[in-house]
Amino acid sequence: MGKKRNKPNSYKDRKYRSLHDIGDLVSSFVRVKDTDLHILADRDVTLWGKNLALQYRLQVESYIRKNPDFAHSLTPLARDGHFLPLIKEMFDAGLKAGVGPMAAVAGTIAEYVGRALVNKGCMEVIVENGGDIFFHRTTDCRVAIFAGESPLSNRVGVRLKAANMPVAVCTSSGTVGHSLSFGKADSVTVIAQSAALADAVATRLGNEVGNSRGGDSGIKKALETGQQISGVQGVVVICDELIGAAGEGELIKLAA
């Protein structure tokens, strides 16, 4: 067993949000229980965002009350055939990634809120939910990777091309954050069209790093596994000072 590091206050306090370059976008913050959204859009969407976050959280909570296994299963569950599109997407993402459906919840809510804002007329939208991000932009974007106490944290990132929007970038960690993970990676970042899939796969790949005891072998195993999952466009794994990347998405170096 490796030494367990404390989770940085910069994550608990969401201090990484102060590093966002928002340009001419309007920043809105929405919190509903443990759904904690930072929304960037071409207008103030605070009220819309809060209503949407509440709407989608209630859908998840309502389903869990009737189907408690949905909240606790660490493995994929069979669909029961009676649920809303958001719930179906979480089931499908968990099945593809080989994890429980709740591994996809943060990314799914981020995407559903983002797409709903686009449907309301917003042309530029970014929704971040605890490190899981949905992008709908007309320009290229750079995304820094927050990897806790790793010396590479916020020093590397990925470039997202406008031509590939909308797109999701989701990050899971065995050393940072409140989500359940059995990994040893400081961060596993997954790029995909679906935020539900990216979120679920990030959890799966974090577990792969842990199963391989981290290091080079853990990074290699995670990258190999990620490339085998349909819909995954790119993967970046950081373990301490080590980094590995595969697939699409341009890896970039960022200023300190």
N, C-alpha and C positions, 0 to 999 in steps of 0.2 A: 504494500500500500504506500502510495506517495504521500507527502506532506500536504495536508489540506490547507489552502490559503483562505484567509478571510475575504469575503466579497467586498470589493472596493466601495467606499462611500460615494465615489463618482457615479456608480451605477445606481445605488439606492436613491440618491438625490437627483438623478437624471441630469447631472452636470454636463454630460456630453452634449446635451441639447443646446447649451450655450455656444457650442462650436459650430453650429449649423450656419451656413452662409445662405440666408433667406432671400437675398437679392431684393426684388421688388414684390415679393409675395407677402401675404399677410399671415402672421402666426397666430394660431388659436390653440388653446389647451383645453382638453375635455377629459374629465375623470368620472367614471361610473364604477364604483367599487374598485376592483383591481384592474379594470380596463382603463389604461392611462395613455391617452392619445395626444400626440403633437401633430397638428394639421397645418400644413402650409398650402395656401390657395391664393387665387387672384382676387379674393375678397374675404371679408370677415365671415367665417362660417361657424362661429362658436355655437349658436343656437341650433343650427342644422346638425352640427356634429354631435352635440349632446343628445338630441332626440334620436339620431340614428344609432349612436352607441348604445343607448338604452334599449331601443327596439331590438337590436341584434343580440344583446346580452340576454334579454328576456326570452328570446327564442331558444337560446342554449339552456338557460336555467329551467325553462318549462319542459324541455325534452328530458333533462336530467331528472327532474322530479318523477317522471313516468318511467324512466329507464336509467336507474342509478349506475349500472355498469358502464354507461357512456362516459361518466366522469372519472372512473378509476382504472379502467382497463389499460394495461401497458402493451397490449397486442391488438391487432386489427379485430374489429367486430363485423359480423354479418349485418347487412341492412335489414330493417324490418319492413320497409316499403311504405311507411307512413311518416313522412317528415318533410320539412321545408327545404328549399334548395341549399341554404347555408349548412344545415345539418348533413345533408347528402354529400356536400363537398368535403366536409370534415371526415365522414366515413370513407369516402373514396381516397382522400389524401393519406389517411392512416393505412388503408389497404395497400396502396402503392409503396409507401415507405416502410411498411412492416412494423408500425407502432400503433398505439391507441389513438382514437380520433381526437382526444383533447390536446394532443401534441400540436394540432393545427389551429387551435382556437384563436391565438393572438393574431396570426397572419390572416386568418379568414375574416375576422372582424375588421382589421385594417383595410383589407381589400373591399369588403362590402360597403364600408363607410365611404371609401374613396370613389368607388363606382357610382354610388348613390349621389355623391356631390357632383360628379361629372354629368349625371343625368339631370341634375338641377341647373346645369348651365355653366359650371366651372370648367374652364379650359385648362388650367394648371392646378394639379393637386398632388400633394405628397402626404401620406398618412403613415406615421410611425407609432407603433404600439410595442413598447418595450424592446426595441431593437429589430422588430419585424416591420418592413417598410413596403408600401405600395406606391408606385410612381405612375403618374399620368402627366407627362411633360411634353412640350414641343421643342425642347432644347436638350442637349447632352447634359448628363449629370455626373458628378463625382461623389462617391460614397466612401467615407472613412470607415474602417473596421475597428470597432472598440473591442479590445481583447484583454480587458482587466489589467493585471499587473505585468503582462508580457511587454518586453521592450519594444515590440512591434505595434503595440496598441496605438491607434490613430496615426501611425506612421505609414501605413499602407492602406490601399483602398481599391475600388473598382470603378471603371468608367462605364456608364450606361449610355448607349446611343439613342437619340430621339426616335430613330427609325424602328427601334425594337419596343417602344412603349405601346401599351402599358406593360409594366414588368414589376416583379417583386424581388426584394433582397431581404432574406431572413437569416438571422444569426442566433445560434444556440451555443451554450457554454456549460462546461462542467465546473467552472470556477467562478462564474459571474451570474448574477440574476436569481430569480425566485422559481423559475420553471424547473420541473423535475428532469434531471439528466444524470446518466451514469457514466458520462464521459470524463476524459482527462484533458480535453482540449481547452485552451483559453478561448477559442472561438472557432465555430464552423459556420461559414457563410455560404448560403445557397442562392443561386439566381434561377428564377423560373417565371413563366408567364402567370402561373397560379401561386398566390401567396399562401394558400392552404397547403399546397404541395411543398413549397419551399420551406415552410415552417416545420412540417412533419419530417421532411428529409433531413433538415438540419439537426433535429433531435436524434434521428436514426444514426446519422454519421458521427455525431458526438459520442454515441454509445459504441460505435465501431472503434473509435480512437481508444476508448476506455478498455474495451475487450482486448485490444492489442497492446495495452499498457503504455499508450502514448508514444512519443518520440517519432523517429522516422518510420517505423513499421506501422504505427497507428495512423499517421498521416497518409501513408501509401494505401492502407486498407480502406480508409474513408474515401479517398479519391476514386479508387477502383469501384467501390460500391455505388457511389454517387453517379458515376458514368453509366451504370447499368440500369438506372431508374428512368423510365420514360418521362419526358417532360422537364428534366433537370438540364439547365443550360450551362451552368458553371458552378464550381465549388472552390472555396478557399479555406484552408485549415491552418490555424496557428496554434502551436504548442511551445510555450516559452519563447525562445529565440528562433525556432524553426517555423518555416512556412512552406506550404505546398498548394498548388493550384492546378485545375484541369477544366477543360471545356471552354465555353465562350465567356466573354467578359474580360475586358482589358485590365490587368493588374497594374496599379500605378503607385509610385512613391509619393508620399505627402510630406510637406515641410513640418518640422517639429512644432 
